[in-house]
Structure formats: C-alpha cells, structure tokens
Amino acid sequence: MTFFRLDIKKKLILVILTTTFFSLLAGFGIIIFREIRSMKADMVQHASVIAQVTGNNIISELAFNQSESARETLERLRELPHVRTAFVFDDKNHFFAEFIQSREDRVPLPDLLNTESRFEGGFLHFFSPIVYKSNNYGTIYLRVATTELDRKMRDYLLLAGGVLAGLLAVSWLLAVKLQKIISDPILHLAGVARKLSRGGDFNVRVEWRGGDEIGLLYGYFNDMLDEVQHRKEERDGVQGELRKAQGFLENVIESMPSLLIALDEDGRVTRWNRATERVTGVPPSDAFGKNALSLPFLGRYCDPAMTVMKTRKHLELFREYMDIGERRFCMNVSIYPVEGGWGTGAVIRADDISEIEKKEQQLRQAQKMETIGTLAGGLAHDFNNMLGGIIGTVSLLQFRIAAEGVPGREELEKQLAMIEESANRAADMVLQLLTLAKKQEVSQEPVDLSLAVAHVSKICASTFDKCIEIDVTPAGGPAMVSGDQTQIEQVVLNLCVNAQHSMTIMRGEGVPWGGRLAVALEHLDADAPFCGSHLEAEEGTAYWRLSVADSGVGIDSRHLAKIFDPFFTTKQKGEGTGLGLAMVYNIVQQHKGFIDVYSEVGEGSNFNIFLPAARSDRPFGPLEKPDAPPTGSGLVLVVDDEPVIRQIACDALELCGYRVIAAEDGQQAVDMFKERAGEIDLVLMDMIMPKMSGKESFQGMKLIDPDVRVILCSGFKMDERVEELMRMGVLSFVQKPYTLKKLAESVQSAMAGSDRASDSSPRPAGKVENRL
Amino acid sequence: MAVRLLLCVLLCPFAVSEYPEYQIKSAYLEKFSRFVEWPSQNQGRPFTVCVFGRNPFDRYLEDLVATARFNDRPTRFKWARKIEEIAEPDLLFISSSESRRVEEVLGTVRGRPVLTVGDTPGFCEKGVLINLYKTEGMVRFEVNEREAVASGLKFSSKILKLARIVGAR
C-alpha cells in the first residue's frame, strides 16, 4: 500500500513509466520474437537448401549403393564450417554415408523415428528426405551449429535492451514534465482547500484553467465555496439573531420576579433563574445538574413534575406555604410540561405571593371585622332584648324577694326558665359570631352549600331589618362542593349583607326601606350553550348555582364593571369598605368557581355564584350524557339587546330544529313582528331592554296579534313584574342563564300549548320548573 | 573405427554375399529406367523389358516386372530367343550367351530408343549402351556414351557420374 502513500507526482510518473515499460516490453518482445523466429526460419531454409543440394548429388549413389562416391560428395560440405555433421540413410533407413567436420563432431546416429527439424543443444538438427522423380532414396541429416544465430540474437537483444533503456529514460523525462499538466492543478486545488480548512476564509476562489474535467472540478469547487460562503453568512446572520433572541429571552427569564426552574426527565435541574437564586440562596452553578430532591424548596415538587411530564398536563398549585431559610413564603406554583428535540422535561414557575397573601389576610380580617361591625348593630338589639329579658327577670325576682320574700318553687322555676332561654339564645348568637370571626387556613373539605345557606339565612333572619323578606329555596338535599366552609359562608353572608343594604340604607331619601331577598340553590350541568355564555365554565362539569337576588336599588352599568375591585363602593362613607365583593370574587376563584351578575337600576340585582359540584355527591343521580333536547319546528323571534346571549339563543333554537330571526331591541322586535305577523310562531324576549322594555314590546305585539305567544327571559328571579306580565298573557318565564335543555323544553311546551289563549289553562311545565 | 566399419558392412544392403547377383542386377535394370529418359512417343505404351538369349535372372526379373513400374509405366516382360522376336522393346538385356550375335542384335535396334544392357565384358565397346561388371565384389557399370547419344535416349548426369565411360563423344 506504499504506492497509495506516494504523492500524486510520483504516482503519475510511476504510472506513466510502468505503462511505457510494459508497452515497450511487449512491442520489443513481439519484434524480437518475430525476428528470432525469422532468423531461425532463415537458418532452417539455409539448411534445407544445403540438404537438398547435397541429397540431390547422392541420389545415384544411393540408387546404386555407391557409398564411397557418396562420401566424396559429402566431403564438399567441409567448405561450410557451420555444418558440423551429416549422415545419409538409404530408403530402408540404414546408414549409408557420413560427414564429420572435426573430431568433436562425431556424434551418435540420430533417431529416425523423429525426423522433425529442431534446435537443440546449440545446433540445428535438420532432416530432409532424398527424393528424385517421386522416388524416395533415403534421408539426409544435418547437424548445423547455431553459433551465428546465437551471436545475432545476443546482439539483437543487447540492441533492444539499449533502445528500451533509452526510450524509458526519454519517457521518464517526458513524464516528469507532463505529469505537471495533471498534478499541478490538483495540487493547487489541494493547497487552496488546505488554506480554507485552516483559515476559514471562504472568499478565496481557485483560478479557472480550462474546459476539461479539472476545469469543471474547479468550477464545482468554486460553486461549492459560493454555497458554503452563502450558508455561512446566512448561518452567521441567523446565529446573531438567535443569540439576540436568546439573550433577550435569557434576560426576560432572569429578570422575571417569578422563580423559574427547569427539570429534565430525570429530575435534574437545567435552569435556575436569578429570582430562584435570590429566594433560595443557592447559586445556579450549585443547582445545575443536581437532582431536584436534593435542593431546598424543590424536593416536594419533584413527584408532581414527574407526573406532569408523564401526563403532559400542566398543574396549578395555589397558596403553597413553604419555609426557606428563616422565611415563610406563600407561593402559587405552576408546573408545565415542555417538549423539545432534546427530550421531555418540566418547568416549575413559582410566584411569591407572600405579600399579597398577607394583605389579603389583613383584608379578610378587616372585612370580617366590618361584617361583624355591621352585624353588631342588629345584633345589639336582639342581644339587648335577651339581656333585657335576663336583667328584667332578675330585677323582677329581686324586687319580689325583697317585697314578698322568696317566691314559691313553681314561680321560681318559671323565672329561671325564662332567664335560661334568654341566656341560651345569647350564647348561640355569640357562638355564631365566633365561628365567623375565627381565622382559618384555606382547606379543601366537603362543604354542604345547603347547610351554609341555612346557617347564613339564620344569621340574616335574626340580624336584618324586619322590613326585609327572606325567601330561601333549598336544593332539597345536600349540595356538596369542595372548599372551606367558613369562606363559603362568608361569601353568602357578604352577598346577603349587600342585598340588605341595597334595600335599606342605600335607598334614597324618602324611599321606604324593605324588599325581598331570595336565596336559591340549583344544580346544573354545563352544556355547550351554557359554556358559550360563561367562558370560565368547563363543559361537562356539574355546578351548583347559588343565587342571591334582591329588589334593591340595583347597580348601573358604569359601576357594574368595578364592583369586584377592592375598595370600590357606592355606599356612604362609614357604611362600606369596598372589600365585600372583592373577597367574594377571591374566594369563588379559589374554589374554581365563577360569578355572574344581573342588575338594573331601580329593579334590583341578582348575583349567581357557580361552584363545581363535588363529584362524589350527586343528589340527582349519576351524570349522564345530556339528553338530546326536545326538538320542534316553526319560526321563533329572539329579542335580546345582549349580542352574545342573542346569538346563543339563536344557535340553540336552530339546533333544536326551529327557524330563527333576531331583533336587537323591543322596537325592532315589534316592527319585525308586524312585518311577519302570520309567520312568527313564538317570541323569546328579554324582559329588560333599552328603548322599549319587555312589557312595552309585549303590549305592542298583543295589539298586532292578541294571540301572540311569548316566553320571557331575564337574569332576575321571577318576581312581581314577571308575574304581572304572566297575568297579561306571557306563556312562561325562563331564568338566565339557561341551559339548552331548559330553553328547548320551554319553547316546546309553549309551541304545544296552542290553547294557551285562555288564562285559565294549566301552565306549561317549563314555567313551573323555573319558579322559585 | 573398427566398430563403425563393421556396422557399415553389416548395414550395406547390396553386399553380394547377402543377395544373389542377378537379384541385384534385375534391380539395377529397374533403377537405370529411372535415370534414362525415353522419347515422348514411347510414353503412351507399356514399358517392355526384353531378355535376349538365355535368361540368367532366374525368376527375379519377372517377379520384379510384375510388381514394379519401369520408367513409371505399366511394365511387361518378354524373353526373345530369336532376333525376330525382339520386336521393339524399351529395354533389351543381351545375355552373355549371345556374345557372338551381339552386333547383329544391335544392328536391329541402332538409332532407336532402346536401352541395351549387358553383363558381358567387351559388350560396351561393341555398342551396348550399359554393361554391368563386378569389381571388389560390387556390381558396377560402364556406359557407351557415343552410342547413348545416338540412340536418342537421354542419360541423366547422375548415372553418368557413377559409370565408367566407354567411347566418349
């Protein structure tokens, strides 16, 4: 393999010389071979002539057995010194005569069985028959020395060798010169390539040398360099941008106040931002590559992170308390799965909400105190009554003992029972206040909303102004959610207190206090239309709806957006802190629930709290796939000023097989009804609308068609206004938000009740279902 | 040297001691026909070998004629006891028994292409073309060259080279 180690110049020279050598050798070989054959043939020819002449001269000697004369004839061969021996045999192959040049040429008689002429041992052994006029007279054998031939051959080979050597020398000189034609451009290319690989300067180009393959190679090489340079520039550009973007992201991550920790699939740390370092005191260099289990604060999230990697579903953990160093932190922790070319992993983000939590706790406490303060007014009256009962009884007893002496046993027991009852009532009340004032951690325990509602309504009944009528619609069984009993009770209580205020202290001067507070619990399944109007709702989940409705002053639309902001209040100074609804919002959020509010100035407000029902407890049986809503046909006019609600209603009714047209307000609805009076089978109408209210619209339609079929819907509970409209001929009432099934059922029963014209006809089921 | 000589003697086919004299001589007759050329008019007919006088060849010549082709022609044998019987042969052997009548016989064939052969001393001088004789135990022959030219036969130099020439031109 040493050949392959030679440089290209030597290889080319070697190849050219080898080729030349073997070509010349073959050429010379053929020439020499032919020449020798020709010389041999000449010699044989020569011997043949000698043999024929000699044989011809001894024919008659053979014929007449004159060997003496034959010998004399043969003696003439002495003039040919290379003819060393001659033997003549007669036609019976018997020896007849001989000629011997010198003593050393005396050789044994040849074997006549093989009369083929041959070169052997430095002699030509030539046999020739002696024939005259087609008669065979015998055979002549000549032994001719090849000295001359050998000399000629030797000279010839020497000459050929010399010429071969000369030609090789010439071809070596030529090869040395000519190999440069091929090797120089290749070496040049190799030199450039070497420079490129060392220097990396892709601007250099090789000079173009011609149109042969090497020229093409140069062209391709240059093309390749162009491509490489282009890609390099492109890559450099992209790398620069990438670095910038990376740097930017790095800065974002590092400067984030959140703790960001990335783990690989084995739970080892691959990222540890500055916030994490600040909180834990562990520098990134110490954290990288370590298992999460071995690091402070991270250990408890190792297993959840593994689960997240496995399930690829992110995990949110709220209000995680942890002690790092001497400090106690409260954090919201999110764990996200991340996937990339490098494998799977997880990112843990922790937001330090210690300060917020502290403030919230203070807020909650302050709110609680405020609530208690609010209650205290009402409480004082009752408590005073009870104390009055006790003190009055005691002083009465004291007076009677002083005046009449110790009363009889019967009288004494009666008085003591009165004292005991009053004292017990007072003790109950204190116990309730204590329960509410108790500061508790957030827990996730089964909570029965029915109990909470009962508990709060009991407090309300005993503390609220008597002008407030409290109407509770229970769930008819336990209504289980998962959460914190105290917090939920506080939600209910806050809403009730607000409701009470809207019907009492918030009323204007001269307006009489009083109204109706309705608290209701209802179970519902979140179907598609429901989720369409409540983006926070999760489809397929069961919810408990807790509604607190009042007939108070209402909230105008400017304020409605702000009611959950902390410290926002419309109450008089000293009457409210602006914390109640903020707390309600926080608590409901923490319980994975949501709130919607319907309110109209002068009409009242309705707060709906939706809390996910605890799965284990479903009072209405296992959750089944929602039944297909009842379908029907006909043209329905949907009237609602809220575009989303209108759209949902249209979609839902179309889904049930109805044709639907829609109007944005009462005026438009009446116009449309007039236009298509005969066609419209049913009108689904919002009760409270700008321009023309539900009531006015209904009256307008009734003028056009006295038999108009109308279903009313509203965010409010069925109240006096609804009942008034029902008396006027509205078929039924659906409370918002409604489910697809409920709406479909109401529409179907309204459609079916063709004889509804008479007020005395029984009301459709849907109406009954939606009554409080 | 002695061995080689002995070998030569042993191998020599025509040693008189080994073959009867007239067997050799009949073979000589055939061989003469090889080195003599007859005119072309003779070529068309069979070659006739005629023995005049007492036949000294025993059966040898007749046997040879039956198997060999003289002058490359079909050959027949004829024995003539009278001159008239000689007719026109290609080769005429004149027996020594006819020494007294030899010139008479030659007179009938003179000037014609008839190869006359004898084995009697003095025949050649009398005009016989080839006359056989013995010397040192070997059969040799002499040729009357003048008569040979006259006869119209052409003698090859090869035969003349070995012969004793009588009556040179």
Interface residues (C-beta under 8 A of the other chain):
Chain A: I59 S60 E61 A63 F64 N65 Q66 S67 S69 D90 K92 H94 F95 F96 Y132 K133 S134 N135
Chain B: L7 C8 L11 C12 P13 F14 Y28 K31 R34 F35 D72 M138 F141 S156 K158 I159 K161 L162
